[in-house]
Amino acid sequence: MAKQPSLASYLRGARTKRGLSVIDAAERAGVSAASIYLWETGKARPRDANLVSLCKVLKLPVRTTRDLADR
């Protein structure tokens, strides 16, 4: 069975696939670049509202992303 990615690698992969820098993604999601960095390195988890905002920017399914965040 294939291992599911961590939330951090899932977010980082989606951002790079879209060709966005950390700063671009942060500005579009209305959060700080430091927050994006912390989420992508697994040092912090986004609050629900920020996660939804980031999902919109990265065109990710909210439910799947929330499931990863809850693991």
C-alpha positions as CSV (number, residue, x, y, z in Angstrom):
1,M,0.0,0.0,0.0
2,A,1.4,3.4,-0.9
3,K,2.2,5.7,1.9
4,Q,0.2,9.0,2.0
5,P,2.3,12.1,2.0
6,S,2.6,14.2,5.1
7,L,0.7,17.5,5.2
8,A,4.0,19.4,4.9
9,S,5.1,17.6,1.7
10,Y,1.6,17.7,0.2
11,L,1.5,21.5,0.6
12,R,5.0,22.0,-0.6
13,G,4.4,19.8,-3.6
14,A,1.2,21.6,-4.6
15,R,2.8,25.0,-4.3
16,T,5.8,24.1,-6.4
17,K,3.6,22.3,-8.9
18,R,1.7,25.6,-9.3
19,G,5.0,27.5,-9.8
20,L,4.4,29.7,-6.7
21,S,7.1,30.9,-4.4
22,V,6.5,30.8,-0.6
23,I,6.0,34.6,-0.8
24,D,3.5,34.4,-3.7
25,A,1.5,31.7,-1.9
26,A,1.5,33.6,1.3
27,E,0.3,36.8,-0.3
28,R,-2.5,35.1,-2.2
29,A,-3.6,33.2,0.9
30,G,-3.4,36.2,3.2
31,V,-0.9,34.7,5.6
32,S,2.8,35.3,6.3
33,A,5.6,33.7,4.4
34,A,6.9,32.4,7.7
35,S,3.6,30.6,8.2
36,I,3.9,28.8,4.9
37,Y,7.5,27.9,5.7
38,L,6.4,26.4,9.1
39,W,3.5,24.4,7.6
40,E,5.7,23.1,4.8
41,T,8.4,22.0,7.2
42,G,5.9,20.4,9.6
43,K,6.9,22.7,12.5
44,A,3.3,24.0,12.7
45,R,-0.2,23.3,11.5
46,P,-2.4,25.8,9.8
47,R,-5.6,27.0,11.5
48,D,-8.7,25.8,9.7
49,A,-9.5,29.2,8.0
50,N,-5.9,29.5,6.8
51,L,-5.9,25.9,5.5
52,V,-9.1,26.6,3.5
53,S,-7.6,29.8,2.1
54,L,-4.4,28.0,1.1
55,C,-6.4,25.2,-0.5
56,K,-8.1,27.7,-2.7
57,V,-4.8,29.2,-3.7
58,L,-3.2,25.9,-4.4
59,K,-6.4,24.4,-5.9
60,L,-6.4,21.5,-3.4
61,P,-9.5,19.6,-2.2
62,V,-10.2,21.0,1.3
63,R,-11.5,17.6,2.7
64,T,-8.5,15.7,1.7
65,T,-6.2,18.4,3.0
66,R,-8.0,18.5,6.3
67,D,-7.7,14.7,6.6
68,L,-3.9,15.0,6.2
69,A,-3.8,17.8,8.7
70,D,-5.8,15.7,11.2
71,R,-3.3,12.7,11.1
